[in-house]
Amino acid sequence: MKRQSQGEVIKVSGPLVIAKGMRDADMFDVVEVSESRLIGEIIEMHGDEASIQVYEETAGLGPGEIVVSRGAPLSVELGPGLIGGIFDGIQRPLDTLVAMEGDHITRGAFAPALDREKEWEFSARCKPGDRVTGGDIIGVVQETEILEHRVMLPPGKAGTIVEIHSGVFKVTDVVAILETDRGAREEITMMQRWPVRIGRPYVAKMSPSAPLFTGQRPIDTFFPVAKGGTAAVPGPFGSGKTVIQHQLAKWAEADVVVYIGCGERGNEMTDVLMEFPKLPDPKTGYSLMKRTILIANTSDMPVAAREASIYTGITIAEYFRDMGYSVSLMADSTSRWAEALREMSGRLEEMPGEEGYPAYLGSRLASFYERAGIVRCLSSDDEERVGVLTAIGAVSPPGGDLSDPVAQSTLRIVQVFWSLDSDLAYRRHFPAINWLTSYSLYQTKVDAWLNDNIAPEFSKLRVDAMTLLQEESELEEIVRLIGQDALSDSDRLKLESARSLREDFLHQNSFDEIDTYTSMNKQFKMLSLVMLFYYEAQKALERGVAFDRMVGLPIRDDIARFKYVPEQEVDNWYALRSEQLLEEMRALSD
């Protein structure tokens, strides 16, 4: 155990505290400041002077106060009891603190992240004499009705199991005894700690190829994110960033969801906290909270804690990834996190980069997003265990300006860009994802997967639909100058079909019980029906049928209503309506 270092405060500047006499401390050590034991982290060392980032309110703090180093970096507790938890940026359980302190949590309040009194039913998966290494599953706990918590040997440990017991234990109770290669005996509990700034190890990282289905049509069909991929959602105020994040947290095809509310308004986090327990999981029927972890670090909390919250969230996400689960991480928003970096950098008197952000902004963002991926987990088992961590970050550039340093640094790193457009939002078109400026670099791989698993013509339909939307954008310029009546019937058909694509396919109501989620089968059939009208109408035009006669066909209303058809009726409904469309088109030519 490293010797604890004790010093005294010589300067206080907002969340930055400078202490002398800290020669024995290391970078990123956790410290306790003053008698109130405010939690902080050393972020800079000069001789025996340490610059400390304090994660709590520093009002009233002055020179002469004592500072004690804990001799260990900022770490999170990992074990049964995380699922359904609501933590702040440094993993203090907020529901426990409210029970202890009331609505107004006092400075220096502390409670362990994992409940020390709760008992769990532990089922051993190893027996005495088994050789195990870091990452091996030694037992399981049924943490919630839908999630099995796999208790792993911490990375870096290896040896032979001497004792292991099934039964009812607390997280701090010894469940196994390990004899290391050096002959030492170590006690193993269900809980482990891990420093938040260090990514958890794995065997190998693989290239993402399968899509992460979200049930959101503009995303899944046009700008998909792969499992283990990275995505960014930039957009101005009111464009629907948080709603998209909520939708992804609810519906994304993931076993575990980690939602980080980083610097967002308290009412938005309140919505999450109030909504999630009531929402049924579409796959199991249980509450979404049975597979969700919330990190709440709102805008009225100390600014420095935002910086830690991102790392706390992704470390917890990596832990569940290592069990072999698919984990989806939502960070809302990385711009507020970057603001915390900027504030601390300014107080440290570092040379500012663009718009006052530190020069290392890009590298810090990259170190966060690169912890996502699809990995082969640490394990000595013959059976290969694969874990997935998908990271989706919201970006809030001032005024929606994408030249903002945070937005630009993020775009250089992530593979998917969902550009939210205020004009679309003002027209009440949600999700307000601009189909002309958004992109996905996973498109080629995902197209191949969709063609193989959903329908062979999926990618062709998507390309044709996107071409139609781009041509609509070009034709709109002409329409503004000379009016729609001056266009040819062929161009008018393109405009009408693109309008159908926008209103009947891309527009999706998050608050409608049926429309909030669309399976890939339904997405394909919706797109097929819209494009079938376009293809058949083109043929009809060539046969000399007037455009005006096609616009008013009864089938058009059914195409518009398709989004509200329940999933179990989709196949039958599509078969009947596609046949009806062909019949109505044939009737026009007769």
QUIKA-V284325 format. One record per backbone hydrogen bond with DSSP energy under -1.0 kcal/mol. NH is the residue of the N-H (numbers start at 0). CO is the residue of the C=O. If there is no record, write none. Layout:
nh-><NH & NH>
co-><CO & CO>
This chain:
nh-><6 & 7 & 8 & 9 & 10 & 12 & 15 & 16 & 17 & 18 & 19 & 21 & 24 & 27 & 28 & 29 & 30 & 31 & 32 & 33 & 36 & 37 & 39 & 40 & 41 & 42 & 43 & 45 & 48 & 49 & 50 & 51 & 52 & 53 & 54 & 60 & 63 & 64 & 66 & 67 & 68 & 69 & 75 & 77 & 83 & 84 & 86 & 87 & 90 & 93 & 96 & 97 & 98 & 99 & 100 & 101 & 108 & 119 & 121 & 122 & 124 & 128 & 129 & 131 & 133 & 134 & 135 & 137 & 138 & 139 & 140 & 142 & 143 & 148 & 150 & 152 & 156 & 158 & 159 & 160 & 161 & 162 & 164 & 166 & 168 & 172 & 174 & 175 & 176 & 177 & 178 & 179 & 182 & 185 & 187 & 190 & 191 & 193 & 195 & 197 & 202 & 205 & 211 & 219 & 220 & 222 & 226 & 228 & 230 & 231 & 232 & 234 & 238 & 243 & 244 & 245 & 246 & 247 & 248 & 249 & 250 & 251 & 252 & 253 & 254 & 255 & 256 & 257 & 258 & 259 & 260 & 261 & 261 & 262 & 268 & 269 & 270 & 271 & 272 & 273 & 274 & 275 & 277 & 278 & 280 & 284 & 287 & 289 & 290 & 292 & 293 & 294 & 295 & 296 & 298 & 300 & 305 & 306 & 308 & 309 & 311 & 312 & 313 & 314 & 315 & 316 & 317 & 318 & 319 & 320 & 321 & 323 & 324 & 326 & 327 & 328 & 329 & 330 & 331 & 333 & 336 & 337 & 338 & 339 & 340 & 341 & 342 & 343 & 344 & 345 & 346 & 347 & 349 & 352 & 355 & 356 & 360 & 363 & 364 & 365 & 366 & 367 & 368 & 369 & 370 & 371 & 372 & 374 & 375 & 376 & 386 & 387 & 388 & 389 & 390 & 391 & 392 & 393 & 394 & 399 & 400 & 403 & 407 & 408 & 409 & 410 & 411 & 412 & 413 & 416 & 417 & 419 & 420 & 424 & 425 & 426 & 427 & 428 & 432 & 433 & 437 & 438 & 440 & 442 & 445 & 446 & 447 & 448 & 449 & 450 & 451 & 452 & 453 & 454 & 457 & 460 & 461 & 462 & 463 & 464 & 465 & 466 & 467 & 468 & 469 & 470 & 471 & 472 & 473 & 474 & 475 & 478 & 479 & 481 & 482 & 486 & 491 & 492 & 493 & 494 & 495 & 496 & 497 & 498 & 499 & 500 & 501 & 502 & 503 & 504 & 505 & 506 & 507 & 511 & 515 & 517 & 522 & 523 & 524 & 525 & 526 & 527 & 528 & 529 & 530 & 531 & 532 & 533 & 534 & 535 & 536 & 537 & 538 & 539 & 540 & 541 & 542 & 543 & 544 & 550 & 552 & 555 & 556 & 558 & 559 & 560 & 563 & 564 & 568 & 569 & 572 & 573 & 574 & 575 & 576 & 577 & 578 & 579 & 580 & 581 & 582 & 583 & 584 & 585 & 586 & 587>
co-><66 & 19 & 64 & 17 & 17 & 15 & 12 & 51 & 10 & 49 & 7 & 47 & 21 & 41 & 25 & 71 & 39 & 67 & 37 & 65 & 33 & 32 & 30 & 52 & 28 & 50 & 50 & 48 & 45 & 18 & 43 & 16 & 40 & 14 & 38 & 57 & 8 & 61 & 6 & 31 & 4 & 29 & 193 & 191 & 291 & 81 & 293 & 91 & 87 & 85 & 92 & 93 & 94 & 95 & 96 & 97 & 105 & 168 & 166 & 139 & 137 & 160 & 126 & 158 & 156 & 152 & 132 & 150 & 150 & 122 & 148 & 140 & 146 & 140 & 138 & 135 & 153 & 131 & 178 & 129 & 176 & 176 & 174 & 121 & 119 & 169 & 187 & 187 & 162 & 185 & 159 & 183 & 179 & 177 & 175 & 170 & 77 & 75 & 73 & 194 & 375 & 373 & 224 & 215 & 216 & 217 & 209 & 225 & 390 & 415 & 392 & 394 & 235 & 239 & 240 & 241 & 242 & 243 & 244 & 245 & 246 & 247 & 212 & 251 & 325 & 325 & 290 & 327 & 292 & 329 & 294 & 259 & 331 & 296 & 264 & 265 & 266 & 267 & 268 & 269 & 270 & 271 & 274 & 274 & 285 & 280 & 278 & 286 & 287 & 256 & 84 & 258 & 86 & 260 & 263 & 297 & 302 & 303 & 304 & 305 & 307 & 308 & 309 & 310 & 311 & 312 & 313 & 314 & 315 & 316 & 317 & 320 & 319 & 387 & 255 & 389 & 257 & 391 & 259 & 393 & 332 & 333 & 334 & 335 & 336 & 337 & 338 & 339 & 340 & 341 & 342 & 343 & 344 & 356 & 352 & 353 & 357 & 359 & 360 & 361 & 362 & 363 & 364 & 365 & 367 & 368 & 388 & 386 & 203 & 384 & 374 & 324 & 372 & 326 & 228 & 328 & 230 & 330 & 232 & 396 & 397 & 400 & 403 & 404 & 405 & 406 & 407 & 409 & 409 & 438 & 231 & 233 & 431 & 420 & 421 & 422 & 424 & 423 & 430 & 418 & 433 & 416 & 414 & 439 & 441 & 442 & 443 & 444 & 445 & 446 & 447 & 448 & 449 & 449 & 454 & 456 & 457 & 458 & 459 & 460 & 461 & 462 & 463 & 464 & 465 & 466 & 467 & 468 & 469 & 470 & 471 & 474 & 475 & 477 & 478 & 483 & 487 & 488 & 489 & 490 & 491 & 492 & 493 & 494 & 495 & 496 & 497 & 498 & 499 & 500 & 500 & 501 & 429 & 508 & 511 & 214 & 518 & 519 & 520 & 521 & 522 & 523 & 524 & 525 & 526 & 527 & 528 & 529 & 530 & 531 & 532 & 533 & 534 & 535 & 536 & 537 & 538 & 540 & 539 & 546 & 549 & 552 & 553 & 554 & 555 & 556 & 560 & 561 & 565 & 566 & 568 & 569 & 570 & 571 & 572 & 573 & 574 & 575 & 576 & 577 & 578 & 579 & 580 & 581 & 582 & 583>
